[in-house]
Amino acid sequence: DPDRRVAERGCNLLLDQFAPPQVIGERIALFKSEVEARGRVFRPTDVVVARDVHIAKDDADKAAALERNVKSRQRIHAVARERPGARVFDMN
């Protein structure tokens, strides 16, 4: 498990922007338990969750940004599904 290996190596954890909140919570809990199992103190600042954000100037800009976001995620998911063992989450 990648999150377990990160804890074993003493590194910080960077989580993706595609996993649903429940999965993010599970991964943080696993990382925390692995860090503490190794005698280290878990610090919330050792975990970063990537999220995309766009500050829109008007409704048209917002709509265009949302459309680009959907298309981008579809391309990323299509590539990820081609890779054996990839964890891909349905964003619907």
Order of alpha helices (4+ residues) and beta strands (2+ residues): alpha-beta-alpha-beta-alpha
